[in-house]
């Protein structure tokens, strides 16, 4: 007999791990609902909103189709379709690389930047909900979620994220420690997306 489904109420009643998975699924549904509501309001697709938000905050060297595909765990073709649509709406343009004429960086135009600043707030209800918890509980939750993400990275379910647990500079020295800044880190100091991230050599 095959293993009982995680989504079976009977399975959940006996297994905490199943309840955790279902709880995470409910949270992902909330994220999708908020994203779709914002997308409908502005005549965009959810991935187009995510692309605009990414381009608003990340440096030029990361504003490429390849980086976007890796960040959102999507194919280059899917990202390219979203980018093409945003180009047609005159929200962004492709900027040729000065180092490699075959490569392009994506650059928001004025209207695209304006829209990006409006739609990036779609996750505000989730943020406000998390902020209801005490700071100590938020920090513990952050560490637990990062551990889950790290394990999914290791299983190749999702792409390697630019977070502490995957970084060359991260180690455990009586707790979390960053060798780049030579500083111990509390749970709340852990980063999900670090600008000075360097992939651990054995993972390259």
N, C-alpha and C positions, 0 to 999 in steps of 0.2 A: 504494500500500500504506500502511495506517495505521501510525502510530508504534507501535513495540514497547512492550508494557506494562512499566511500572516494576517490576512484580512478577515478571517473567520472569527466571529465573536467568541466562540468556544476556545480557539487557540489563544486569543488575547487574554481571556480570563485566567489562563494558566501560565502565561509567559510574559513577563515584563518587557522583554526585548521586542515582542510583537506590538505591544502597546506603544512603545517608543517609536517604532517604525511608522505606525498608523498616525501617531501624533505629528511626526515630521511630514507625513503626506498631507495632513490637514493644513499645516503651515504653508506647504508649497501651493496648495489650492488657494489660500488667502493671497499669496504673492501673485498668482496668476490672475485672480479676480481683480485685484487692484491695478495690475498692469493692463488688463483688457479694458477696464473702465477708462483709464487715461488714454489708451490707444484710440478708443471709440470717440472720445471727446475731441481729439485733435486729428482724426482721420489718418492715423498711423497704425502700423502693426506693432505688436509687442517688441519684436526684435529691433524694429526701427527706433523705438524709444530707448532701448538699451544701447544701441549704437550711438545715438545722439548724446546720451548721458556719459558714455565712455569717452567720446571725443571732447567733451566739455572739460574733463578733468585730467586726462593723461597726456604726457609729453609727446612731442612730435614723433620720436623714434618708435613709439608704441602705437601710433595711430595708423596702422596698416590692416589690411584684410586678414593677413596671417595672424597678427596679434589678437584681433577681434575674434577670429575663429577659435583660437586656443582659449581665450578668456571665457568665452561663452559656451565652450564645448560643442561647437557647431562646425559644419563643413564650410570650406571656403566658398563653395557655390552658393550656399544659403546666405552667407554674409554678403557676398558680391551682389546678389539679387536685392538685398535690403539697401545696400549702398547705391546701387543703380537707381532705385526708386527715390531715395533721398536726393540724389543728383538732379533727377527730373523735377523734383519739388523746389530745386534751387536752395537746398539747405546745406549742401556741402559741395566741395570740388576736390578733384584729385590733383595733388601737387607733386610733380616729378622730383625724385631724389637727385641731389647734386652729386652723389657718389655712385649711383647706379641708375642709369636712364631707364632700366627695365622695371624699376620699383617706383611706387607712388605712396605718398603720405596723404591722409585724408584731412581736410581742413574745413571747419565749419564756416559758413558764410554768416553775415549779420542776422538774417532771418532764422537760420538754423540754430544759432547761438541763443536767440531769443526764445525759440520754441523749446530748446533743450533745457533752459533754465526753468521753464514752466512744468515740463513733463517729468523732470527728475524727482519731483516731490511725491511721486505715486506711492512710495513705500512709507510715507509719513505715519499712517495709522499703525504700522508695525513698529516703527521706531518709538512712538509714544507709548505703545503697550509694553515694550521692553523696558523703557525708562521708568515704568511703574514699580519695577522690582528694585530692591536695595542694590547699591553699587557692588557689594560683595557677591551677591547672587548673579548679577550680570557678568562679572568677571569669571565666575565658576562656569557659567553657561557658555561663555566665549571659549574657554579652554576645552570644554567637552565637545562643542561643535567643531572646533578646529581638529580635534583628535579624530572625529568621524570623517571629516574631509580628508585628512591625511591618510587614513586607512583606505578610503575610496581611491585616492591617488595611487596608493601602493597596489591596489587591485586593478588599476588601469580602467576603472569605471568612468572617472573624469580626469581631465588633464591636470598635470602638476601645477598647483597654485603657488603664487609668489608669497608664501607665508613663512613664518618663523620655522616651523617644523621641517620644511624642505630646504632650508637655507644653509649655506656653507658657514655662515657666521653663528649659527645657533648651536648651543650645546647645553648640557645639563651639568651644572656645577653648584650643588646644594640648592637646586631649583633652576628655573629658566635663566639662561645667560647669553648675552650677545658679545661675541669676541671682537666684533668690529668696533663697537663703542666701549668695550670693556666694562659693561654694566650688567648687574643682575636685573632680572625683569620679574615683576609681579604678574599675576594672571592678566590683569587689565592692560599690561604693557605689550602683550602679544599682538602681533600684526597679521591680519588676514591678507593684506596686500601691501608689501613694503617697497618703497622706492629704491632702496639700496640692496634689494634681494640678489643673491648669487646662488645658483643651483648647486647643491652638493655634488662633488665630483663623481661619486659612484652612481648618481642618478642622471648624469648627462648622457 
